[in-house]
Amino acid sequence: MACLLNETAHQARFKARNPNLPLIEALERAGVEVRWYNYALAHQGFRKGEVAPGVKVDLSAMMTLANLQMRGWAVIAD
């Protein structure tokens, strides 16, 4: 998920600007929460300090799902 890296980390790894940062900012302004999971972050070789501003880092998808369900969100499985 290199698209969620901050500018410095993206430049260092790919020698190019991160073209996704304006989209992340627009999503945040629209009330969308962009999340990246710490386990996935580490597995992909990224560090928490490399995450773009506005992107929230949760421990795991399973914990986020459990917390959302406790707040009344429903899981719609296919």
Gaussian input, Z-matrix of N, CA and C with variables (Angstrom, degrees):
# hf/3-21g

backbone

0 1
 N
 C     1     B1
 C     2     B2     1     A1
 N     3     B3     2     A2     1     D1
 C     4     B4     3     A3     2     D2
 C     5     B5     4     A4     3     D3
 N     6     B6     5     A5     4     D4
 C     7     B7     6     A6     5     D5
 C     8     B8     7     A7     6     D6
 N     9     B9     8     A8     7     D7
 C    10    B10     9     A9     8     D8
 C    11    B11    10    A10     9     D9
 N    12    B12    11    A11    10    D10
 C    13    B13    12    A12    11    D11
 C    14    B14    13    A13    12    D12
 N    15    B15    14    A14    13    D13
 C    16    B16    15    A15    14    D14
 C    17    B17    16    A16    15    D15
 N    18    B18    17    A17    16    D16
 C    19    B19    18    A18    17    D17
 C    20    B20    19    A19    18    D18
 N    21    B21    20    A20    19    D19
 C    22    B22    21    A21    20    D20
 C    23    B23    22    A22    21    D21
 N    24    B24    23    A23    22    D22
 C    25    B25    24    A24    23    D23
 C    26    B26    25    A25    24    D24
 N    27    B27    26    A26    25    D25
 C    28    B28    27    A27    26    D26
 C    29    B29    28    A28    27    D27
 N    30    B30    29    A29    28    D28
 C    31    B31    30    A30    29    D29
 C    32    B32    31    A31    30    D30
 N    33    B33    32    A32    31    D31
 C    34    B34    33    A33    32    D32
 C    35    B35    34    A34    33    D33
 N    36    B36    35    A35    34    D34
 C    37    B37    36    A36    35    D35
 C    38    B38    37    A37    36    D36
 N    39    B39    38    A38    37    D37
 C    40    B40    39    A39    38    D38
 C    41    B41    40    A40    39    D39
 N    42    B42    41    A41    40    D40
 C    43    B43    42    A42    41    D41
 C    44    B44    43    A43    42    D42
 N    45    B45    44    A44    43    D43
 C    46    B46    45    A45    44    D44
 C    47    B47    46    A46    45    D45
 N    48    B48    47    A47    46    D46
 C    49    B49    48    A48    47    D47
 C    50    B50    49    A49    48    D48
 N    51    B51    50    A50    49    D49
 C    52    B52    51    A51    50    D50
 C    53    B53    52    A52    51    D51
 N    54    B54    53    A53    52    D52
 C    55    B55    54    A54    53    D53
 C    56    B56    55    A55    54    D54
 N    57    B57    56    A56    55    D55
 C    58    B58    57    A57    56    D56
 C    59    B59    58    A58    57    D57
 N    60    B60    59    A59    58    D58
 C    61    B61    60    A60    59    D59
 C    62    B62    61    A61    60    D60
 N    63    B63    62    A62    61    D61
 C    64    B64    63    A63    62    D62
 C    65    B65    64    A64    63    D63
 N    66    B66    65    A65    64    D64
 C    67    B67    66    A66    65    D65
 C    68    B68    67    A67    66    D66
 N    69    B69    68    A68    67    D67
 C    70    B70    69    A69    68    D68
 C    71    B71    70    A70    69    D69
 N    72    B72    71    A71    70    D70
 C    73    B73    72    A72    71    D71
 C    74    B74    73    A73    72    D72
 N    75    B75    74    A74    73    D73
 C    76    B76    75    A75    74    D74
 C    77    B77    76    A76    75    D75
 N    78    B78    77    A77    76    D76
 C    79    B79    78    A78    77    D77
 C    80    B80    79    A79    78    D78
 N    81    B81    80    A80    79    D79
 C    82    B82    81    A81    80    D80
 C    83    B83    82    A82    81    D81
 N    84    B84    83    A83    82    D82
 C    85    B85    84    A84    83    D83
 C    86    B86    85    A85    84    D84
 N    87    B87    86    A86    85    D85
 C    88    B88    87    A87    86    D86
 C    89    B89    88    A88    87    D87
 N    90    B90    89    A89    88    D88
 C    91    B91    90    A90    89    D89
 C    92    B92    91    A91    90    D90
 N    93    B93    92    A92    91    D91
 C    94    B94    93    A93    92    D92
 C    95    B95    94    A94    93    D93
 N    96    B96    95    A95    94    D94
 C    97    B97    96    A96    95    D95
 C    98    B98    97    A97    96    D96
 N    99    B99    98    A98    97    D97
 C   100   B100    99    A99    98    D98
 C   101   B101   100   A100    99    D99
 N   102   B102   101   A101   100   D100
 C   103   B103   102   A102   101   D101
 C   104   B104   103   A103   102   D102
 N   105   B105   104   A104   103   D103
 C   106   B106   105   A105   104   D104
 C   107   B107   106   A106   105   D105
 N   108   B108   107   A107   106   D106
 C   109   B109   108   A108   107   D107
 C   110   B110   109   A109   108   D108
 N   111   B111   110   A110   109   D109
 C   112   B112   111   A111   110   D110
 C   113   B113   112   A112   111   D111
 N   114   B114   113   A113   112   D112
 C   115   B115   114   A114   113   D113
 C   116   B116   115   A115   114   D114
 N   117   B117   116   A116   115   D115
 C   118   B118   117   A117   116   D116
 C   119   B119   118   A118   117   D117
 N   120   B120   119   A119   118   D118
 C   121   B121   120   A120   119   D119
 C   122   B122   121   A121   120   D120
 N   123   B123   122   A122   121   D121
 C   124   B124   123   A123   122   D122
 C   125   B125   124   A124   123   D123
 N   126   B126   125   A125   124   D124
 C   127   B127   126   A126   125   D125
 C   128   B128   127   A127   126   D126
 N   129   B129   128   A128   127   D127
 C   130   B130   129   A129   128   D128
 C   131   B131   130   A130   129   D129
 N   132   B132   131   A131   130   D130
 C   133   B133   132   A132   131   D131
 C   134   B134   133   A133   132   D132
 N   135   B135   134   A134   133   D133
 C   136   B136   135   A135   134   D134
 C   137   B137   136   A136   135   D135
 N   138   B138   137   A137   136   D136
 C   139   B139   138   A138   137   D137
 C   140   B140   139   A139   138   D138
 N   141   B141   140   A140   139   D139
 C   142   B142   141   A141   140   D140
 C   143   B143   142   A142   141   D141
 N   144   B144   143   A143   142   D142
 C   145   B145   144   A144   143   D143
 C   146   B146   145   A145   144   D144
 N   147   B147   146   A146   145   D145
 C   148   B148   147   A147   146   D146
 C   149   B149   148   A148   147   D147
 N   150   B150   149   A149   148   D148
 C   151   B151   150   A150   149   D149
 C   152   B152   151   A151   150   D150
 N   153   B153   152   A152   151   D151
 C   154   B154   153   A153   152   D152
 C   155   B155   154   A154   153   D153
 N   156   B156   155   A155   154   D154
 C   157   B157   156   A156   155   D155
 C   158   B158   157   A157   156   D156
 N   159   B159   158   A158   157   D157
 C   160   B160   159   A159   158   D158
 C   161   B161   160   A160   159   D159
 N   162   B162   161   A161   160   D160
 C   163   B163   162   A162   161   D161
 C   164   B164   163   A163   162   D162
 N   165   B165   164   A164   163   D163
 C   166   B166   165   A165   164   D164
 C   167   B167   166   A166   165   D165
 N   168   B168   167   A167   166   D166
 C   169   B169   168   A168   167   D167
 C   170   B170   169   A169   168   D168
 N   171   B171   170   A170   169   D169
 C   172   B172   171   A171   170   D170
 C   173   B173   172   A172   171   D171
 N   174   B174   173   A173   172   D172
 C   175   B175   174   A174   173   D173
 C   176   B176   175   A175   174   D174
 N   177   B177   176   A176   175   D175
 C   178   B178   177   A177   176   D176
 C   179   B179   178   A178   177   D177
 N   180   B180   179   A179   178   D178
 C   181   B181   180   A180   179   D179
 C   182   B182   181   A181   180   D180
 N   183   B183   182   A182   181   D181
 C   184   B184   183   A183   182   D182
 C   185   B185   184   A184   183   D183
 N   186   B186   185   A185   184   D184
 C   187   B187   186   A186   185   D185
 C   188   B188   187   A187   186   D186
 N   189   B189   188   A188   187   D187
 C   190   B190   189   A189   188   D188
 C   191   B191   190   A190   189   D189
 N   192   B192   191   A191   190   D190
 C   193   B193   192   A192   191   D191
 C   194   B194   193   A193   192   D192
 N   195   B195   194   A194   193   D193
 C   196   B196   195   A195   194   D194
 C   197   B197   196   A196   195   D195
 N   198   B198   197   A197   196   D196
 C   199   B199   198   A198   197   D197
 C   200   B200   199   A199   198   D198
 N   201   B201   200   A200   199   D199
 C   202   B202   201   A201   200   D200
 C   203   B203   202   A202   201   D201
 N   204   B204   203   A203   202   D202
 C   205   B205   204   A204   203   D203
 C   206   B206   205   A205   204   D204
 N   207   B207   206   A206   205   D205
 C   208   B208   207   A207   206   D206
 C   209   B209   208   A208   207   D207
 N   210   B210   209   A209   208   D208
 C   211   B211   210   A210   209   D209
 C   212   B212   211   A211   210   D210
 N   213   B213   212   A212   211   D211
 C   214   B214   213   A213   212   D212
 C   215   B215   214   A214   213   D213
 N   216   B216   215   A215   214   D214
 C   217   B217   216   A216   215   D215
 C   218   B218   217   A217   216   D216
 N   219   B219   218   A218   217   D217
 C   220   B220   219   A219   218   D218
 C   221   B221   220   A220   219   D219
 N   222   B222   221   A221   220   D220
 C   223   B223   222   A222   221   D221
 C   224   B224   223   A223   222   D222
 N   225   B225   224   A224   223   D223
 C   226   B226   225   A225   224   D224
 C   227   B227   226   A226   225   D225
 N   228   B228   227   A227   226   D226
 C   229   B229   228   A228   227   D227
 C   230   B230   229   A229   228   D228
 N   231   B231   230   A230   229   D229
 C   232   B232   231   A231   230   D230
 C   233   B233   232   A232   231   D231

   B1=1.4549
   B2=1.5241
   B3=1.2954
   B4=1.4548
   B5=1.5271
   B6=1.3221
   B7=1.4749
   B8=1.5192
   B9=1.3371
   B10=1.4564
   B11=1.5218
   B12=1.3395
   B13=1.4638
   B14=1.5232
   B15=1.3418
   B16=1.4582
   B17=1.5284
   B18=1.3175
   B19=1.4688
   B20=1.5232
   B21=1.3085
   B22=1.4639
   B23=1.5212
   B24=1.3196
   B25=1.4671
   B26=1.5223
   B27=1.3343
   B28=1.4649
   B29=1.5262
   B30=1.3201
   B31=1.4699
   B32=1.5280
   B33=1.3305
   B34=1.4636
   B35=1.5269
   B36=1.3120
   B37=1.4653
   B38=1.5186
   B39=1.3131
   B40=1.4664
   B41=1.5247
   B42=1.3352
   B43=1.4700
   B44=1.5283
   B45=1.3180
   B46=1.4622
   B47=1.5212
   B48=1.3234
   B49=1.4701
   B50=1.5233
   B51=1.3247
   B52=1.4609
   B53=1.5351
   B54=1.3320
   B55=1.4624
   B56=1.5284
   B57=1.3163
   B58=1.4620
   B59=1.5286
   B60=1.3114
   B61=1.4648
   B62=1.5269
   B63=1.3306
   B64=1.4719
   B65=1.5382
   B66=1.3277
   B67=1.4650
   B68=1.5241
   B69=1.3304
   B70=1.4656
   B71=1.5248
   B72=1.3202
   B73=1.4720
   B74=1.5245
   B75=1.3296
   B76=1.4655
   B77=1.5226
   B78=1.3114
   B79=1.4660
   B80=1.5250
   B81=1.3267
   B82=1.4603
   B83=1.5323
   B84=1.3360
   B85=1.4754
   B86=1.5234
   B87=1.3313
   B88=1.4668
   B89=1.5278
   B90=1.3248
   B91=1.4540
   B92=1.5251
   B93=1.3169
   B94=1.4656
   B95=1.5244
   B96=1.3073
   B97=1.4610
   B98=1.5231
   B99=1.3268
   B100=1.4615
   B101=1.5175
   B102=1.3298
   B103=1.4604
   B104=1.5216
   B105=1.3203
   B106=1.4631
   B107=1.5122
   B108=1.2808
   B109=1.4565
   B110=1.5142
   B111=1.3342
   B112=1.4535
   B113=1.5249
   B114=1.3303
   B115=1.4676
   B116=1.5263
   B117=1.3108
   B118=1.4675
   B119=1.5255
   B120=1.3064
   B121=1.4588
   B122=1.5285
   B123=1.3271
   B124=1.4643
   B125=1.5218
   B126=1.3167
   B127=1.4676
   B128=1.5288
   B129=1.3242
   B130=1.4619
   B131=1.5271
   B132=1.3254
   B133=1.4602
   B134=1.5134
   B135=1.3354
   B136=1.4546
   B137=1.5213
   B138=1.3362
   B139=1.4609
   B140=1.5305
   B141=1.3232
   B142=1.4671
   B143=1.5259
   B144=1.3205
   B145=1.4605
   B146=1.5155
   B147=1.3331
   B148=1.4619
   B149=1.5302
   B150=1.3111
   B151=1.4640
   B152=1.5299
   B153=1.3189
   B154=1.4645
   B155=1.5242
   B156=1.3300
   B157=1.4638
   B158=1.5328
   B159=1.3169
   B160=1.4554
   B161=1.5157
   B162=1.3336
   B163=1.4633
   B164=1.5246
   B165=1.3154
   B166=1.4556
   B167=1.5336
   B168=1.3234
   B169=1.4611
   B170=1.5207
   B171=1.3318
   B172=1.4618
   B173=1.5183
   B174=1.3195
   B175=1.4558
   B176=1.5240
   B177=1.3192
   B178=1.4661
   B179=1.5218
   B180=1.3219
   B181=1.4627
   B182=1.5290
   B183=1.3234
   B184=1.4588
   B185=1.5361
   B186=1.3214
   B187=1.4687
   B188=1.5244
   B189=1.3189
   B190=1.4645
   B191=1.5130
   B192=1.3229
   B193=1.4595
   B194=1.5279
   B195=1.3292
   B196=1.4708
   B197=1.5290
   B198=1.3188
   B199=1.4705
   B200=1.5238
   B201=1.3273
   B202=1.4631
   B203=1.5226
   B204=1.3179
   B205=1.4663
   B206=1.5237
   B207=1.3289
   B208=1.4716
   B209=1.5231
   B210=1.3503
   B211=1.4642
   B212=1.5273
   B213=1.3438
   B214=1.4517
   B215=1.5101
   B216=1.3207
   B217=1.4665
   B218=1.5183
   B219=1.3037
   B220=1.4695
   B221=1.5248
   B222=1.3128
   B223=1.4643
   B224=1.5156
   B225=1.3172
   B226=1.4580
   B227=1.5338
   B228=1.3034
   B229=1.4689
   B230=1.5188
   B231=1.3122
   B232=1.4624
   B233=1.5065
   A1=110.58
   A2=115.75
   A3=121.00
   A4=111.53
   A5=117.13
   A6=120.25
   A7=111.65
   A8=118.09
   A9=121.28
   A10=113.21
   A11=116.77
   A12=120.13
   A13=111.05
   A14=115.53
   A15=119.21
   A16=109.00
   A17=116.43
   A18=121.12
   A19=112.05
   A20=117.40
   A21=121.38
   A22=111.48
   A23=116.93
   A24=120.98
   A25=111.40
   A26=116.38
   A27=119.96
   A28=110.27
   A29=117.23
   A30=121.50
   A31=110.82
   A32=116.70
   A33=120.91
   A34=111.93
   A35=116.85
   A36=120.07
   A37=113.87
   A38=117.37
   A39=120.61
   A40=114.29
   A41=116.71
   A42=121.14
   A43=111.88
   A44=115.06
   A45=121.22
   A46=109.22
   A47=114.79
   A48=120.09
   A49=109.36
   A50=115.61
   A51=120.44
   A52=107.99
   A53=117.89
   A54=120.26
   A55=113.30
   A56=117.31
   A57=121.38
   A58=113.93
   A59=117.64
   A60=119.76
   A61=113.47
   A62=120.08
   A63=118.79
   A64=112.27
   A65=117.08
   A66=119.87
   A67=110.81
   A68=117.41
   A69=120.84
   A70=110.04
   A71=116.74
   A72=121.51
   A73=110.93
   A74=117.73
   A75=121.59
   A76=110.62
   A77=116.98
   A78=120.46
   A79=110.59
   A80=116.44
   A81=120.51
   A82=110.49
   A83=117.15
   A84=120.27
   A85=111.37
   A86=116.87
   A87=121.25
   A88=112.04
   A89=117.00
   A90=120.24
   A91=114.54
   A92=117.29
   A93=121.38
   A94=108.76
   A95=116.97
   A96=121.09
   A97=108.34
   A98=115.82
   A99=121.44
   A100=106.57
   A101=115.69
   A102=120.55
   A103=111.27
   A104=114.13
   A105=122.35
   A106=105.29
   A107=117.08
   A108=120.94
   A109=110.68
   A110=115.58
   A111=122.30
   A112=112.30
   A113=117.26
   A114=119.58
   A115=110.38
   A116=117.94
   A117=121.63
   A118=110.19
   A119=116.31
   A120=121.92
   A121=110.33
   A122=115.97
   A123=120.89
   A124=111.57
   A125=116.91
   A126=120.91
   A127=111.12
   A128=116.50
   A129=121.00
   A130=112.29
   A131=116.89
   A132=120.90
   A133=115.46
   A134=116.90
   A135=121.01
   A136=109.59
   A137=115.86
   A138=121.32
   A139=109.33
   A140=115.09
   A141=120.54
   A142=111.76
   A143=117.39
   A144=121.48
   A145=114.02
   A146=117.64
   A147=121.64
   A148=113.01
   A149=116.50
   A150=121.37
   A151=110.29
   A152=115.37
   A153=121.54
   A154=111.37
   A155=116.73
   A156=119.74
   A157=109.93
   A158=115.14
   A159=120.38
   A160=114.23
   A161=117.62
   A162=120.83
   A163=108.00
   A164=115.89
   A165=120.96
   A166=109.34
   A167=115.87
   A168=120.81
   A169=107.94
   A170=115.43
   A171=122.13
   A172=108.91
   A173=116.47
   A174=120.75
   A175=111.02
   A176=116.16
   A177=119.71
   A178=109.64
   A179=114.96
   A180=120.10
   A181=110.34
   A182=116.53
   A183=120.26
   A184=111.22
   A185=116.79
   A186=119.74
   A187=111.18
   A188=116.82
   A189=120.43
   A190=110.22
   A191=116.69
   A192=120.97
   A193=111.09
   A194=116.97
   A195=120.42
   A196=110.91
   A197=117.13
   A198=120.47
   A199=111.91
   A200=117.06
   A201=119.71
   A202=111.37
   A203=117.21
   A204=120.37
   A205=110.69
   A206=117.20
   A207=120.03
   A208=111.08
   A209=117.28
   A210=121.92
   A211=112.41
   A212=116.45
   A213=119.46
   A214=116.37
   A215=118.21
   A216=120.46
   A217=109.37
   A218=117.25
   A219=121.59
   A220=109.81
   A221=114.75
   A222=121.20
   A223=107.99
   A224=115.69
   A225=119.96
   A226=105.90
   A227=115.65
   A228=120.33
   A229=109.70
   A230=114.66
   A231=118.01
   A232=111.68
   D1=49.88
   D2=179.63
   D3=-59.15
   D4=-18.36
   D5=179.41
   D6=-64.88
   D7=-16.13
   D8=-178.62
   D9=-100.87
   D10=10.65
   D11=178.77
   D12=-78.56
   D13=151.50
   D14=174.67
   D15=-72.73
   D16=170.87
   D17=-174.31
   D18=-60.25
   D19=-44.40
   D20=-177.72
   D21=-62.20
   D22=-47.78
   D23=-179.12
   D24=-66.04
   D25=-40.35
   D26=-179.97
   D27=-65.31
   D28=-43.67
   D29=178.06
   D30=-60.44
   D31=-44.63
   D32=-177.94
   D33=-63.74
   D34=-37.90
   D35=-176.54
   D36=-85.79
   D37=-36.54
   D38=-170.84
   D39=-119.38
   D40=-1.65
   D41=179.71
   D42=56.07
   D43=35.56
   D44=179.90
   D45=-154.17
   D46=155.31
   D47=176.24
   D48=-68.17
   D49=155.28
   D50=176.69
   D51=-86.05
   D52=108.28
   D53=-176.97
   D54=-73.11
   D55=-6.70
   D56=-176.32
   D57=-89.61
   D58=-11.44
   D59=-175.84
   D60=-60.77
   D61=-41.75
   D62=176.77
   D63=-61.29
   D64=-36.45
   D65=178.01
   D66=-66.37
   D67=-43.17
   D68=178.03
   D69=-59.71
   D70=-43.36
   D71=178.51
   D72=-63.11
   D73=-43.23
   D74=179.84
   D75=-64.65
   D76=-41.44
   D77=177.81
   D78=-62.07
   D79=-43.11
   D80=179.40
   D81=-62.34
   D82=-43.17
   D83=178.34
   D84=-62.64
   D85=-29.78
   D86=-179.98
   D87=-83.88
   D88=-0.06
   D89=176.96
   D90=93.42
   D91=9.13
   D92=179.39
   D93=-87.05
   D94=135.30
   D95=175.04
   D96=-97.83
   D97=121.69
   D98=175.26
   D99=-96.75
   D100=125.89
   D101=-175.98
   D102=-124.98
   D103=146.98
   D104=175.18
   D105=-131.12
   D106=141.10
   D107=-174.63
   D108=-98.09
   D109=134.52
   D110=-174.75
   D111=-54.51
   D112=-40.29
   D113=179.74
   D114=-63.61
   D115=-43.50
   D116=178.99
   D117=-67.16
   D118=-40.46
   D119=178.52
   D120=-56.54
   D121=-51.46
   D122=-179.17
   D123=-66.21
   D124=-40.78
   D125=-179.22
   D126=-61.84
   D127=-33.36
   D128=-179.35
   D129=-86.10
   D130=0.11
   D131=176.70
   D132=83.86
   D133=19.00
   D134=178.86
   D135=-104.03
   D136=160.08
   D137=177.32
   D138=-113.56
   D139=156.34
   D140=-177.79
   D141=-57.31
   D142=-35.08
   D143=-179.96
   D144=-69.47
   D145=-7.82
   D146=-179.79
   D147=-96.49
   D148=0.88
   D149=-176.33
   D150=-78.96
   D151=140.75
   D152=-179.78
   D153=-61.90
   D154=148.80
   D155=175.69
   D156=-58.26
   D157=140.46
   D158=179.57
   D159=92.48
   D160=-18.74
   D161=178.76
   D162=-86.38
   D163=126.00
   D164=-179.96
   D165=-90.73
   D166=140.54
   D167=178.66
   D168=-109.59
   D169=118.16
   D170=177.30
   D171=-103.28
   D172=160.16
   D173=179.21
   D174=-60.16
   D175=-53.58
   D176=-179.14
   D177=-155.08
   D178=158.78
   D179=178.45
   D180=-62.88
   D181=-37.98
   D182=-178.48
   D183=-63.34
   D184=-40.31
   D185=178.40
   D186=-67.28
   D187=-40.93
   D188=177.81
   D189=-62.27
   D190=-45.19
   D191=179.27
   D192=-59.97
   D193=-45.23
   D194=179.28
   D195=-62.16
   D196=-42.40
   D197=179.65
   D198=-65.14
   D199=-40.65
   D200=178.18
   D201=-65.96
   D202=-39.05
   D203=178.49
   D204=-64.09
   D205=-37.96
   D206=178.42
   D207=-65.46
   D208=-24.03
   D209=179.15
   D210=-92.23
   D211=7.38
   D212=174.53
   D213=102.91
   D214=-2.92
   D215=177.05
   D216=-73.16
   D217=148.21
   D218=-179.43
   D219=-109.29
   D220=148.94
   D221=174.21
   D222=-96.08
   D223=126.88
   D224=176.88
   D225=-110.24
   D226=102.76
   D227=-178.83
   D228=-89.38
   D229=147.81
   D230=179.51
   D231=-92.05

